[in-house]
């Protein structure tokens, strides 16, 4: 018998990683009104199933960007797409499975609450399957739905506008200041509703001035100023950009060598109490403290609000490197990398644009 044929191992090509297409995408999006640039080269990419925060002060360009996404305004250059469809050329398809928060003042004052909700459901061509869930969670009594909207308070109109945006369970929601006019308890109930929708794969793109809310519910955040995106990343990535502070009280006087700790700088000394600014990891400081008696130690947790204010406060002492790491987690990293700019005091003097 002949020798059995030898088997040759054939290496299989590595499996390709499928990155889902963005649900919301802008590339080089720019909008000019005469000589005024409202948006300049705005790049955004929001992955399916994400809650994405869109931040900036009044006049930063947020509303202009949202108007272009909704097809209410045409970009001067660049492109905007929703769910794979061009927002201007293919607007009907782009908005087919969309929920949009209408400004409460734009609701019809002579309509009853029920008529307004039914009208919104008719426009969506979808049954209002989440109407009761949102009415209950936002504490909008059925007894007021028979009243004309002109008799509603601002908070009641905001609640009704939210129900109208969510009631047909759209795949994508675009929300501009969703909790404006809501009391704190209702805000928290609304945040729980957002979590439910995210767990079911819905995508939310929201603009908000409530930075605490954004920090609690959003997975990724873009910061815009003067019509340009100046930072983008997860909330954790952005808060790491901000210098942390540590306050140490030494039990036996301040030891030598504090000024030689890597990534740390002495900001203030008062007897045995020292305040340090920390850029980067904490381990060098902790190793130093392990060799010296410490009476008290307070490490301040950076907040998104601190980072946001540093972008706009011209008096902020420490510029922020807004580079988002290229390998930052999250599918929205594709096409939405950080701008790589270093923001200094001179950059903070411009906060105009719309």
C-alpha positions as CSV (number, residue, x, y, z in Angstrom):
1,X,0.0,0.0,0.0
2,X,1.2,3.5,-0.7
3,X,1.7,6.1,1.9
4,X,-1.4,8.0,2.9
5,X,-1.6,11.4,1.4
6,X,-0.5,14.0,3.8
7,X,-2.9,16.7,4.9
8,X,-2.0,20.2,4.3
9,X,-3.3,22.7,6.8
10,X,-4.9,25.7,5.1
11,X,-5.0,28.8,7.2
12,X,-8.4,30.4,7.3
13,X,-8.6,34.1,6.7
14,X,-9.6,36.0,9.9
15,X,-13.2,36.7,10.2
16,X,-14.1,40.2,9.2
17,X,-15.5,42.5,11.8
18,X,-18.8,44.0,10.6
19,X,-19.2,47.6,11.7
20,X,-22.8,48.7,11.5
21,X,-23.5,51.8,9.3
22,X,-24.2,54.9,11.3
23,X,-27.8,55.8,12.0
24,X,-26.9,59.5,12.0
25,X,-24.0,60.7,9.9
26,X,-22.6,64.0,8.8
27,X,-19.4,64.4,6.7
28,X,-17.9,67.8,6.2
29,X,-21.2,69.4,6.9
30,X,-21.1,73.1,6.4
31,X,-23.8,75.8,6.4
32,X,-23.3,79.5,5.5
33,X,-25.7,82.4,5.7
34,X,-24.0,85.0,3.4
35,X,-20.7,85.6,5.0
36,X,-21.6,83.9,8.3
37,X,-20.5,80.3,8.9
38,X,-23.1,78.6,11.1
39,X,-21.5,75.1,10.6
40,X,-18.0,74.2,9.3
41,X,-16.9,70.7,8.4
42,X,-19.0,68.9,11.0
43,X,-18.3,65.2,11.1
44,X,-20.6,63.0,13.3
45,X,-21.4,59.3,13.3
46,X,-23.9,57.8,15.6
47,X,-24.1,54.0,15.9
48,X,-27.3,52.0,16.1
49,X,-28.6,51.5,19.7
50,X,-26.6,54.5,21.1
51,X,-27.7,57.5,23.1
52,X,-25.5,60.3,21.7
53,X,-25.2,63.7,23.3
54,X,-24.7,66.8,21.1
55,X,-23.4,69.6,23.3
56,X,-22.6,73.3,23.0
57,X,-23.8,76.7,24.2
58,X,-26.5,78.8,22.5
59,X,-25.3,79.7,19.1
60,X,-22.8,76.9,18.8
61,X,-24.6,75.4,15.7
62,X,-26.6,72.6,17.3
63,X,-30.0,73.7,16.1
64,X,-28.7,74.4,12.6
65,X,-27.3,70.8,12.4
66,X,-30.6,69.4,13.6
67,X,-32.5,71.4,11.1
68,X,-30.3,70.0,8.3
69,X,-30.7,66.4,9.6
70,X,-34.5,66.9,9.6
71,X,-34.5,68.3,6.1
72,X,-35.7,71.8,7.2
73,X,-32.5,73.4,5.8
74,X,-30.1,72.6,3.0
75,X,-26.4,72.3,3.7
76,X,-24.0,74.6,1.8
77,X,-21.6,71.7,1.5
78,X,-20.9,68.2,2.9
79,X,-23.6,65.6,3.5
80,X,-26.0,64.5,6.1
81,X,-27.7,61.1,6.3
82,X,-30.3,59.4,8.5
83,X,-30.6,55.7,8.5
84,X,-28.5,55.6,5.2
85,X,-30.6,58.1,3.3
86,X,-29.6,61.6,2.3
87,X,-31.5,64.1,4.5
88,X,-32.2,66.5,1.6
89,X,-32.4,64.4,-1.6
90,X,-34.1,61.4,0.0
91,X,-35.8,63.1,3.0
92,X,-39.0,61.0,3.0
93,X,-37.0,57.8,3.4
94,X,-34.6,59.4,5.9
95,X,-37.5,60.4,8.2
96,X,-39.6,57.3,7.7
97,X,-38.8,55.7,11.1
98,X,-38.0,58.9,13.0
99,X,-39.3,60.5,16.2
100,X,-38.7,64.3,16.5
101,X,-39.3,66.4,19.5
102,X,-41.4,69.4,18.3
103,X,-40.8,72.6,20.2
104,X,-43.8,72.9,22.7
105,X,-44.6,76.4,21.4
106,X,-45.1,74.9,17.9
107,X,-48.0,72.7,19.1
108,X,-51.4,73.8,17.9
109,X,-53.0,75.7,20.8
110,X,-56.6,75.1,19.6
111,X,-56.1,71.3,19.5
112,X,-56.9,69.1,22.5
113,X,-54.1,66.9,23.8
114,X,-55.7,63.8,22.4
115,X,-56.2,65.4,19.0
116,X,-52.5,66.5,18.9
117,X,-51.3,63.0,19.7
118,X,-53.6,61.4,17.2
119,X,-52.5,63.9,14.5
120,X,-48.8,63.0,15.3
121,X,-49.6,59.3,15.1
122,X,-51.3,59.8,11.7
123,X,-48.3,61.6,10.3
124,X,-46.0,58.8,11.5
125,X,-48.3,56.1,9.9
126,X,-47.6,54.0,12.9
127,X,-49.8,52.9,15.8
128,X,-49.1,54.8,19.1
129,X,-48.0,51.7,20.9
130,X,-46.0,53.6,23.6
131,X,-48.5,56.3,24.2
132,X,-49.8,54.9,27.5
133,X,-46.3,54.0,28.8
134,X,-45.1,57.6,28.3
135,X,-48.2,59.2,29.6
136,X,-47.9,57.2,32.8
137,X,-44.1,57.7,33.2
138,X,-44.3,61.4,32.6
139,X,-47.3,61.8,34.8
140,X,-49.5,63.4,32.2
141,X,-53.1,62.6,33.4
142,X,-55.6,61.4,30.8
143,X,-58.0,64.0,32.3
144,X,-56.1,66.9,30.8
145,X,-55.9,65.4,27.3
146,X,-59.4,66.7,26.5
147,X,-58.3,70.3,27.2
148,X,-57.0,72.7,24.6
149,X,-53.2,73.0,24.5
150,X,-53.5,76.7,24.9
151,X,-54.5,76.0,28.5
152,X,-51.5,73.8,29.2
153,X,-48.5,75.0,31.3
154,X,-45.0,74.9,29.7
155,X,-44.2,71.6,31.5
156,X,-47.4,70.0,30.3
157,X,-46.8,71.0,26.7
158,X,-43.3,69.6,27.0
159,X,-44.6,66.3,28.3
160,X,-47.2,66.1,25.5
161,X,-44.5,66.8,22.8
162,X,-42.3,64.0,24.3
163,X,-45.3,61.6,24.1
164,X,-45.9,62.6,20.5
165,X,-42.3,62.0,19.6
166,X,-42.0,58.6,21.2
167,X,-45.5,57.1,21.0
168,X,-45.0,55.3,17.7
169,X,-41.8,53.6,18.9
170,X,-39.4,54.9,16.1
171,X,-36.0,53.4,15.5
172,X,-34.4,56.9,15.7
173,X,-35.2,59.8,17.9
174,X,-33.8,63.4,17.5
175,X,-34.4,65.4,20.6
176,X,-33.5,69.1,21.1
177,X,-33.6,70.0,24.9
178,X,-35.9,67.1,25.8
179,X,-36.2,67.9,29.5
180,X,-36.6,71.7,29.3
181,X,-39.4,72.7,31.7
182,X,-39.6,69.3,33.5
183,X,-39.2,69.0,37.2
184,X,-36.3,66.8,38.5
185,X,-38.5,63.8,39.3
186,X,-40.0,63.7,35.8
187,X,-36.5,64.2,34.3
188,X,-35.3,61.0,36.1
189,X,-38.4,59.1,34.9
190,X,-37.6,60.3,31.3
191,X,-34.0,59.1,31.7
192,X,-35.3,55.7,32.7
193,X,-37.5,55.6,29.5
194,X,-34.4,56.4,27.4
195,X,-32.6,53.5,29.0
196,X,-35.5,51.2,28.2
197,X,-35.4,52.3,24.5
198,X,-31.6,51.9,24.3
199,X,-31.9,48.3,25.7
200,X,-34.4,47.6,22.8
201,X,-31.9,48.9,20.2
202,X,-33.4,52.3,19.6
203,X,-31.0,55.2,18.8
204,X,-31.2,58.6,20.4
205,X,-29.5,61.8,19.2
206,X,-30.1,64.5,21.8
207,X,-29.0,68.1,22.4
208,X,-29.1,69.2,26.0
209,X,-27.9,72.0,28.3
210,X,-28.3,69.7,31.3
211,X,-24.8,68.2,31.5
212,X,-25.7,66.0,34.5
213,X,-28.4,64.4,32.4
214,X,-26.0,63.9,29.5
215,X,-23.4,62.3,31.8
216,X,-26.0,59.9,33.2
217,X,-27.6,58.7,29.9
218,X,-25.3,59.3,27.0
219,X,-22.6,56.8,25.8
220,X,-20.9,59.2,23.4
221,X,-20.8,63.0,23.3
222,X,-19.8,65.6,20.7
223,X,-19.0,69.1,21.8
224,X,-19.4,71.9,19.2
225,X,-18.4,75.6,19.4
226,X,-18.6,78.2,16.7
227,X,-20.1,75.7,14.3
228,X,-17.1,73.3,14.6
229,X,-16.8,70.0,16.5
230,X,-14.0,70.5,19.1
231,X,-14.3,67.1,20.9
232,X,-15.9,63.7,20.6
233,X,-15.7,60.6,22.6
234,X,-17.3,58.6,25.4
235,X,-18.2,60.5,28.6
236,X,-15.3,58.6,30.3
237,X,-12.8,59.7,27.7
238,X,-13.8,63.3,27.9
239,X,-13.8,63.5,31.6
240,X,-10.3,62.0,31.6
241,X,-9.1,65.0,29.6
242,X,-9.8,67.2,32.6
243,X,-7.1,67.6,35.3
244,X,-8.0,65.8,38.5
245,X,-7.3,67.3,41.9
246,X,-6.2,65.6,45.1
247,X,-6.1,67.2,48.5
248,X,-3.8,65.5,51.0
249,X,-3.4,66.2,54.7
250,X,-0.1,64.8,56.0
251,X,0.0,63.5,59.6
252,X,3.7,64.5,60.2
253,X,4.3,67.5,58.0
254,X,4.7,67.8,54.2
255,X,7.5,65.4,53.1
256,X,10.1,66.2,50.5
257,X,9.7,65.1,47.0
258,X,6.2,66.1,46.2
259,X,7.3,68.2,43.2
260,X,9.0,65.2,41.7
261,X,5.9,62.9,41.5
262,X,5.2,62.0,37.9
263,X,2.0,63.5,36.4
264,X,1.4,65.6,39.6
265,X,1.9,69.3,40.3
266,X,1.6,71.2,43.6
267,X,-1.2,73.7,43.2
268,X,-1.5,75.0,46.8
269,X,0.1,74.4,50.2
270,X,-1.3,75.3,53.6
271,X,0.6,73.9,56.5
272,X,0.2,70.1,56.3
273,X,-2.5,70.4,53.6
274,X,-1.5,70.1,50.0
275,X,-3.7,70.4,46.8
276,X,-2.3,68.6,43.8
277,X,-3.3,68.6,40.1
278,X,-3.0,65.2,38.4
279,X,-2.6,64.7,34.7
280,X,-2.8,61.0,33.9
281,X,-2.6,58.0,36.2
282,X,-2.8,58.1,39.9
283,X,-0.3,55.3,40.8
284,X,2.8,57.5,41.1
285,X,1.0,59.7,43.7
286,X,-0.4,56.6,45.6
287,X,3.0,55.0,45.7
288,X,4.5,58.2,47.2
289,X,1.7,58.5,49.8
290,X,2.2,54.9,50.8
291,X,5.6,55.8,52.3
292,X,4.3,58.8,54.3
293,X,1.7,59.0,57.1
294,X,-1.5,60.5,55.7
295,X,-4.2,62.0,57.9
296,X,-6.7,62.6,55.1
297,X,-7.0,62.2,51.3
298,X,-9.7,63.5,49.0
299,X,-9.7,62.7,45.2
300,X,-12.1,64.8,43.3
301,X,-13.9,62.9,40.5
302,X,-13.9,64.9,37.2
303,X,-17.3,65.8,35.8
304,X,-18.4,66.3,32.2
305,X,-19.5,69.8,33.3
306,X,-15.9,70.6,34.2
307,X,-14.7,69.6,30.8
308,X,-17.4,71.4,29.0
309,X,-16.9,74.6,30.9
310,X,-13.1,74.5,30.2
311,X,-13.9,74.6,26.5
312,X,-15.8,77.8,26.9
313,X,-14.3,79.6,29.9
314,X,-11.6,81.9,28.6
315,X,-10.2,82.2,32.1
316,X,-9.7,78.4,32.5
317,X,-6.0,77.9,33.6
318,X,-5.3,74.6,31.9
319,X,-6.0,74.0,28.1
320,X,-7.4,70.7,27.2
321,X,-6.1,68.3,24.6
322,X,-9.3,67.2,22.9
323,X,-7.8,64.3,20.9
324,X,-10.0,61.3,21.0
325,X,-7.9,58.1,20.9
326,X,-8.0,56.3,17.6
327,X,-8.9,53.0,19.2
328,X,-11.5,54.5,21.5
329,X,-14.3,51.9,22.1
330,X,-17.6,52.2,20.5
331,X,-18.8,51.6,17.0
332,X,-19.4,55.3,16.5
333,X,-15.6,55.7,16.4
334,X,-15.7,54.9,12.7
335,X,-15.8,58.2,10.9
336,X,-16.0,60.2,14.1
337,X,-12.5,60.4,15.5
338,X,-11.4,63.3,17.7
339,X,-10.4,66.5,16.0
340,X,-6.9,66.3,17.5
341,X,-6.8,70.1,18.3
342,X,-5.3,71.6,21.4
343,X,-7.7,74.1,22.8
344,X,-6.0,77.0,24.5
345,X,-7.1,80.3,26.0
346,X,-7.1,82.1,22.6
347,X,-9.5,79.5,21.2
348,X,-12.0,80.1,24.1
349,X,-12.7,83.7,23.0
350,X,-14.9,82.6,20.1
351,X,-18.2,81.0,21.0
352,X,-20.3,82.5,18.2
353,X,-22.1,80.7,15.4
354,X,-25.4,79.1,15.1
